[in-house]
Structures are given as C-alpha cells and as structure tokens.
Amino acid sequence: MTKSGYGTLVLTGANIHGATTVSASAINHTSQFTNGSNDLIGGTLIVRDNGVLGSGTVTVNAGTRLVLDNTAAPIDRIPDAANLTVAGGELELIGAAAGVTEVVNVLSINAGNNAASNTRIIIDSTAGGVTELQAATLTRNGQATAHFVGRGADLGDTSNSRLRVNGTNPLVNNVVPWATIEGSAGFDLVTDADGVAGAPFYVGRVTSYSNNINSPGLPIVRLDGSEPPANRVLTGNNTIAALLLENGVTISGSATLTMQTGGQGQIVSRTGDNVIATTRLDFGNREPLLRVESGSLEISSNLTGSNTLRKEGLGSLILSGDNDQGAGQQFTAQIQLNAGTLIARHSDAFGTTAGDVNIHDRAALVLDGSLTIGNETLRVRGTGLNNDYSGVLRAINGAT
C-alpha cells in the first residue's frame, strides 16, 4: 500500500497487504497491517487504538515519524520477532497508565537517506506507567547518530521511561560514542543507566564527567565556560573518550588532543561559542562525530584524521585551521554536513582534496574570507538552512 500527498488517511478495517509506504503524508492507523514490511519514507504514521503493524521489518526513514500511541489501548504494536530500523527518522513510544513494554528483535540505528538525518527515539511515560522499548539487539550502521529523549520521566533503568537492550552492551570507555540524550535532567552524553558493564543495557545519561582536559585514563570530559580556565589549557598530549562543551569554552595549549572511543571520536558543543585551539586535534582512523546544538564550535587546531567527518545539529561548525600540512598533519576524508552551517576560514580547511564535501538538505556551507579552494569536490542538496532559499553555498568577506 502506498499513500501519497499531504492529507490524512484513516484505516478502520482489516488490512492484508505487502509493504507499507508512507510518502509526505500523515496516516492515523487504527487497524492492523497483518503482514509484509512497513517502510516509511516521509510524513507521519500514527498507530493507536487497535492498530498493529505487520510482521515484516519496520523502517522509519529520514523525514518520517512513527508514533506508537498506547494512551487509549496499551497493546503490542510491533510483533516481538520483527526488526525495527530507525534511519534518520523519529520513533515515539507513548505509554499508558497501566504501563507498556514494546518488544522488537533487532533495533537498528542507521544513517538517514544521503546520510543527512539524525535518528530520534522518544520514550513518553507521561501517562504514568512504566513505558519500555525493549530490543534483543542494538546495531548501529553507516555512521548513524542518535538522540534519545525521555518524556514524563528521565530515561533510566528504574525510571518510568526505559530503552532496554538485552544483547551486547554498546558502551566503549563508559560512553556510547554516537549518541546524546535529553530529558527532565537536561542534556548529556549516553551511558548504561544501571552501571553494569554487561547485558542488559539501559540508555541513560552520563553523570560522572571530568572537568579537566588534562585528566588521564580516557576520561569523558565536560567543560563549562563558568568553570576555572586553567582546566582548559592542554599542558601535554592527551587522549579522551568524548567531549561535551557548554557556555563559551576555549581549549588551548601547544599539544595534541586525541579523540578515541573505539571507532568514533565524539565532540558535542551544546551552548555558546566554543573553541578548540590546541596545536592539533587528532581523530586517527576514527569517525569524527561533531554535534553543534546551538551557537558555534570553532576548530582552529590542525585537524587530522582519515575517516568521514559528520556534523550534526543546528549550530555552526567553523574550520579555521590549516588541515593540509603534509604527511601526518592532514585531514584526508569526506565531510558530511547534515544540519546547520559549516564555515570555512582557511583555504585548506577541508584538508586534502582526496575527500569531498557533502552539504545536505537543511544545511549550508559558507566560505568566509579570501580563500583559494583547491580541486575539491563539493556536493550540494537543498536550498539552505531549513530549505528556506537562503543559499546552500555562500561566499562572504572576500574573493573566493
């Protein structure tokens, strides 16, 4: 079944069919999809009352919302043996006063279409009962990133809002290096809420950070502009697991800061205008995952690495350093700009020309200054921030 257009389709009878495709529309689904896969590629699908999805894989693609609403009737919306893939879209599980546990087989966090979207999973226990999404296995594919949200209660292992994984724990150095979390307690990086290294894994917020960039032992570092400036001066080469910046932090120092959490290196700039100005910021062969929620993150360091850089969030990422300084001092991979603005303030801001620059829908690239960009491939989509025709590629303050 395929529904196109921007109206609302209400299904009230029995439905036996193959794949379900939702395109640029809203479906208020109150009956059953009894077989086949359920593949959403646009718009909103609301499943409530007696609505049940089919036994095939449920896929929530970029630009799509799937809402499992149990407010009136708490029932099993997705068969327990089905796989659930959220590929840049939004999944919301709404609970009931009596409580709800939605069980799936494999929960996959995949990169959105054209790698351009961040996955959101919302667990809403506002109705009062325990609301839990439970998966046998959690997988992450294609440089995907995820943002987990707890409503009604913070996400945790004993709270009313829960996301539980019974299989392999995704923690690396006590953090999930490709995810963030928010709820009543604020915004944080993600860890295992029950504090146990093995299974099961409950999505929860990191509560124990280091506030010093020089802390040893692969720390999870959180720096706030209101804290002592001495903690932000890198006095020697150091390696950290993840970095959260808030309220106007400048990290300086004549040394190398290395990001290392398994195959990723995560930096989140949440608020204010934050700056990394060490001699070098190194990701090695790990994925640089940079999220700028608001304000800006400026990297004037020599940025080095050989894996695709992914930028998320509505804020601005500013690359003002020379990132092509010869062997061992180069960024050689792709840049994927998935949201917000990327500002280049150096002719070699993108590193070597071996990696191209990809600007996706609802994003913009700004070339700031008199720059000479080499034989770099720029791939652009959309019409600028929020697709508002403000321009996906702009040159300002000089001849480029």
N, C-alpha and C positions, 0 to 999 in steps of 0.2 A: 504494500500500500504506500502511495506517495501523496502527500498533502503539500500543495504549493500555495504561495500567496501569503498575505499578512492577516487574514481573518482567523477566526477561532473555529475549530472543528470539534464537535462533541459527539463521542461514540457511546451509544447506550445499549446496543445489542451485542450478541456474541460475535466475535471476530476470529475467523480462522483464515490465516494467510501467511505468506512468507515474510520477507524482510519488511521492516517498517522504516520509512524515510520521512523525516520532518524537515521542510525547507522554508526558511524565512517566514515562520508562522507560529501560532500557538495552538496546541491541542490540549483540551481538557478531557482526559481519558478516564471514563468511569466504568469500563467493562474490561474484557480480557483480550490480550494478544496471546493466543494459545500456542503458537509455535513460531519457528523462524527467528532470525536475528532482529534486533531493534537498533537501527543505526540512525542517529540524529545528526543532521548536518546543518541545522540552522533553526532559530526560533526556540519555543519553549514547549516541552511536553510535561503536563501535569497528570500524575496518576493518583487517583484518590477514590473514595467510596469503595466499590468492589473491584476496582481496576487492578489488573495483574499483567505484568509483561511476560513475553514468551520465553521459551526455554533456551533460545539462542543467545549469543553474546550481545550485551547491551553496550552501545558505544555512544559516548557523549563528545561530539566534536567541537571545534572552536566556534564560538558564537552561539552556542546552544546551552540551554538549561534543561535539566531533568529534575523535576520535583516529585518526590515520593511523599505524599501528604497523608498521614495517618490520623489526622485530627478527629475525623468522624468515625473511621473504621480502621483499627490497627490490625492489618493483615500482612502476610508475606507478599511483597510486591514483585520481587525478583526470585525465581527459583534458586534454591540453595546451590545447585550444581552449575548455574550459569556463571559466565565470566563477565565482569564489569570493567570496561575501559573508559577512562576519562582522558580525552586527548585535547586538552586546551579549553574544554567547556566547564560548566558548573553543575555539580551534583548537590542537591539539597535533600536531606532526610529529615522530615518533620515528624516528631513523635506524638504520643498520646498520653493522657493521664495515667493509663494503665501500664505504660511502657511499651517499647517496640525494639526488637532485635531483627535487623535485616542482614541475612547471611548470603554471601556470594562465594564463589570458588576462588578465582584469581581477580584481584583488584589491580589493574594496570594503570600507571600514570604515564601517559605518552605525550610526546611533543605534539602541539596542535598543527593544523594544516599549515604548511610552509613554515613550520617552527615558530609561529607567530603568536601563540597564546599561552597564558599561564593557567594551569588547572586549579580550580577551586572546589573544595569539598566542605560542605556546611552540615553540621550536626546540630539540630534545633530541638532542645528539650523543654521549650517554654511551657508546654502543656503540663509538665510536672513529673512525668515518669522517666525512668532511665531510657534513653534513646541511644542505641548502639548499632553502628555499621561494623560487621564482622567479616573478615576475609580469611580464607585459608592461607593465601599467599599474597604478598605485595611485590609488584615488579615496577621498575622504572626504565623507560626506553626512550631513545632518541633525544637525549639532552633535555628531557622534560623537567619542569619545575612545578611545585605545588604549593598552594596556600590553603591551610586548614583553618576553619572557623568554628568556634563553639558558641552557640546561642542558647540562652536560658541557663547555661552553666558553662564554665570553662572546660575545655577538653582535658580528660584525665582518665585514670584507671578506676577511681571511686566516685567521680562526679556523675551527674545525670547525662552528660554528653560524652560519648565514647566512640573512638575508632580503634578497633582491635584487630591485630594481625596474629594468627596462630602459628605461622611459619617462621622463616628465618628473619631475625631481627635486622633491620636496615641500618642500624647505628654504625658509624665509623668515628672513632675517637669521641664517643658520647654525644654525637650530633648527627642528625640527618642532613647531609650536606647539600640537599637540593630542595629544601622546604622551609616555609615560615608558618607562623601560627598567630592567631589573634582571638581575643575573647574578652571577657569581663576584666581579666587581669592585665590586659594590654597586648602588646605586640612583642614577639620573641622568635628566636630560633627554635628548632624542634629537637626533642629528645624522647626517651622512653619514660612515660609518666610513672611507671611502677619501680623504676630504678634498678631493675634486674636485667642483666646482660642477655639472657636467653629469652625464649618464647614464653608466653605471648608478649607482643609488643603493643603498647598503648601510646597513641600520639599524645604528646604533652609538651609543655614549654620548658625550655632551659631555664633553670632558676639559679644556677651556680656559674657565674662568669668570673673571669679575671678582669680587673680594670687597669692592667699594666701591659703595654705592648711588649715588654721585655720578659714576661713570665715564661719560664721553661716548661718543657713537657707537653707540647702540643695543646696549649690552652684554647678554650673558647673565650674570645676577648670581646668585651663590650666597653666602649669608650663614650663618655658623655662630655659635652663641652663645658659643663659646670664643674667637672672634677679636676684635680691637680694637673697642670700642663706637663709636669715632669714625667708623668706616666705615659706620655705620648711621644717621647723622644726615643727613637730606637738607638741604643748605645752599642749594639753589635748585631751581627747576623742572627736572625731568629725565625723559627718556623711555628706557625699557629694553625689550629684546626679550622676556625671560622672567625669572622669579624663582623660585629654589629656597631654601627656608628650613629650617634644622635647629637643634635643641637650644636653643630659647628665645631667639629674636631679637626685639628691638623696634626697628622702624624709626620714627623720629620726625622732626620738622622742620616748620617753617612754610612749606611749599611743596607743589607738586603733583607727584605721581609718576604718570606716564602709562605704561600698558602698551600696546605696539604691536608686533605681529608679523603683518603682513598683516591678515587679517580676525579675528584672535584676540588675546587677551591672557591668557597662562598664568601662574598662580601655583601653585606646589606647596609645601605645608607638610608636610615629611616626618616630623619627630620633634619632640617638645617642645611647649611652649605659645608660639606666635609671635604677634606683634602688629604691625599696620601702623597707625601713629598720626600720619601726616602730615596736613597740612591737608586735602588732597584726594587721592583715588585715582581716576584717570580712565581709562575704557576707550573713550570716544567711541562710535563706532558699531560697535566690535568686540565679539566674543563674550568675556565674562569666563569663563574656564575655570579653576575653582578646585578643586584636589585636596588634601584633607587626609588624609594616610595614617594618622596617629595623633595623639594629643594634640589641640591646637586651633589654629585660626587666628582671631584676633580682628581685625576691621577697625573701628576707631573713627573712621577718616577719613570725610569726606564722600565717599561712593561715588557716582560719576556714570557714566552710560552709557545707551545706547538699544538694546542688544542683549541677548538672553536670557542670564542667568547660569546656568551649570551647575556644580553642586557634586558632586564625586565623592570617594570614599574613606571609610573608617570613622570618621575623626576628626570633630571638631565645628567648624563654621564659626559664629563669633559676629559678628553685626552689631550694634554698639553705638552707631553714629553716626547723625546726622540726615541722611537721604538724600533729603529733600524740602525744600530750602532756597530754592526758587524757580528761575526760568529759568536754565539753565546750571549749576545745582548740584543736579541731581536724577538719580535712577535711575528710568527710565521703562519698563523692560521686565519680562518674565517672570523668575521664579526657578524653576529645575528642581532640586529636591533629590533626587538619585538614590541616595545612600547616606549613612550616618552621620546626624549631627544638625545641624540649623540652629537656633541660639539667637538670638532677637531680644531686645535690651535697650534698644530705643528705640521709641517709638510710630511713628516714620517709618523704621524700619529697612529696610522693604521698598521704600522710595521712594514714588513716586506710586501711586495706585490704578489707573493705566492698565494696569499689568502684574500678572497674577495670580501666586499662589504655588502650586507643584505639589509635593506630597510623595508619593514613590513607595514601592513595596514596600521593606522593609528600611531605612527611614529614619524620622526623627521630627522634628517641629517643636516647639520649646519657647519659650513666651512667658514671659520672665523679668523680673518686676517689675510695678509698677502701670502698665500700658500701656493706651493708648486707640488701638486699631487702627481706621482709617477704613473706608470702604466697599471693603475689599479682598476679592477672591475667593480663597478657599483651597480647593484640590482635594486630597483625601487618598485614599490607597490603602493597603491592608495593615493590619497591626496593630502596627506599630512596628519598632524595630530587630530585625533577623533574624526578623521576623514572630513575635515572642515574646510578643505581647499586652501589652507594656509601655506601649503607647499611642502612636499616631501623632501626636497633638496633645495637648500638656500645657501647663498654666499654673501657674507657681510663683512664690513670693515676692511676692505682691501680688494685687490685684484687677484683672483684665483684661477 
